[in-house]
């Protein structure tokens, strides 16, 4: 996911560099208009990447899931209960231990 984030943010960063250069130093109006047109798709691509990253993290990581449940307690009711198996000993601990015979 890091590679995808870098690929999504790279065009936005390059666009910002060119936009800064052409608005501050060059004043080429055609290029500035072209860069303004490109600003929307690059921001959209970045926003879609951010949303998909969030959804993938929530789907995969139990740490993120627990953080969301702690932030929004209403989601605790929607979360599936985990199946827990509890084992209790039937006798004392001494009778359950294996003993070695002495030679």
N, C-alpha and C positions, 0 to 999 in steps of 0.2 A: 504494500500500500504506500510505502514511502516513495517508491519510484513513480507511481501514478500521481501522487501529490506533487512531486517535483515536475513531472511533465505537464501537469495542469497549471502550475504557477509560473513556469518558465515563459510562456507566451505573454502572460500578464506583466511580468517583470521587464521583458524586452520591450513591450509596448510602452511601459512607463518611462523607460530610458529614452526611447525615441521621441515620445511626446514631450518630455522635459527638454531635450536637445532642440527640437524644432520650435517649441514655443519660446524658449529663452534666447537662443542664438541665431537660428536660421530665419525665422519668421516666414517660412514658405507656406502660404495659405492653402495650397492644394494638398500638401502633405499633412498639414494639421487637420484639414477636413477629413482626409482618409483615415487618419489615426483616431479621430473622434468617432467615425463610423465603426472602426474595429474595436472600440472600447466596450461596446455592448456585448458582442459575442465572447470576448475574452473574460468579461466579468461573469457572464452566464455559465461558461465552462468551469470557471473557478467555483461558483456557487453550487453547481451540480456535483462537482467532485467533493466539496465539503459535506454536502448532504449525504452522498453515498458513503463517504468515509464514516460519518456518524452512524448510519444505519448498519453498516458492516460491523463496526465496533460493538454496537449494542447487541447484535445477533451472535457474535462470537465470544465476547469476553464476559465472563461472569462478574468480574470486578466492575465493569461499566453497568451491568444490569443491577447489581446491588446498589450502586451509587444512584441510579435513577429511581429505584424503589425507595431509597431513603429520602430523596428529594420530594417525591410525590407519593405519600403514604396510601393514597387511594388505589395505586397500582398493586399494592400488597394483596388485595382481594382478587385481582385478576391473575396473579402468578400461580402457577400450578404447584401444589404441595409436593415436596420431595418424599419419596418412599424411603423410610428409615426402618432398618431392622435392628431391634434391640435383643441382645443375647444376655440371658441371666444364667448364672451357674445353678445346677440342680442340687449340689451338695456343698460341703465346705471346700475351701481351697486346698487343704491338705489331702483330702481323698481324691481330688481331681489331678494331683500332680503325679507324674510317673516317678517311680523310685527304682534305683538300680540295686540289683542284688550284689552282695559282697562275695567275693571268692574266697 
